[in-house]
Amino acid sequence: MIKKFFMGLFILGISMGVQARSFDSIQNNNEGVDDFEAKHYTAAYEKFIKSLADEPFDRQVQFNLGVSFEGIKEPEKALKQYDQVLQGVEDPNLKFATLFNKARLHSEKKEIDKALEVYQEALALNPQSKEVKHNIELLTQQQQGGGKGDNQDQKQQQEQGDQDQQQQQPQQPKQQDKKKKEFKSKDLTKDDVRRILDELKRQEQKIRAKHMREKDQKSERKSKDW
């Protein structure tokens, strides 16, 4: 099993004097991180949606939304979200995390060539990454038909699966971001922003509708029990 990226969480001390992000955006993002850690993936998704409503160009929250898509088993939407992050991300660590998660998703879809290509991009950012080198080696072996030791190695990786499963954690914003990033037309156009917000609203409505159906089903089963 290809290892998932682990991004340590930043501890945020909110200062009312720091205007890099809105207070509501920070609060919703941090609550989303807590929900994700508790494996409440739908709740985490909804919090990241609210955070982006206040800060639609915050790449860190966009990354977290991609992670939450993975949590609710929507890998295709996660890939699209990671592509969105990569369009304008400046933080090299966040870019590395995004590339790592994207490559892993491609490998899980058996898209070996694409996964290797993205892993190489990640390795260019962090040439010392043992995780990336290991995953490239495994994928190369799969591409070449594997070797005698592949089955044993895959078994060891599988045994680590539960530990690795949620290691691609969302991030809380860094307090040291002192200056609010201005919108750059080369990153996103106004039409892009409108499409993003429309998509987020549509997804939120979909999730809420799902909750209502589940609630009605539970109520119906309870009534039958009586």
Secondary structure, DSSP 8 states (H G I E B T S, - for coil): ---------------TT--SS-HHHHHHHHHHHHHHHTT-HHHHHHHHHHHHHH-TT-HHHHHHHHHHHHHTT-HHHHHHHHHHHHHH---HHHHHHHHHHHHHHHHHTT-HHHHHHHHHHHHHH-TT-HHHHHHHHHHHHHHTT--TTHHHHHHHHHHTHHHHTT-S------TT--S-----TTT--HHHHHHHHHHHHHHHHHHHHHHHHHHHHHHHHHHHH-
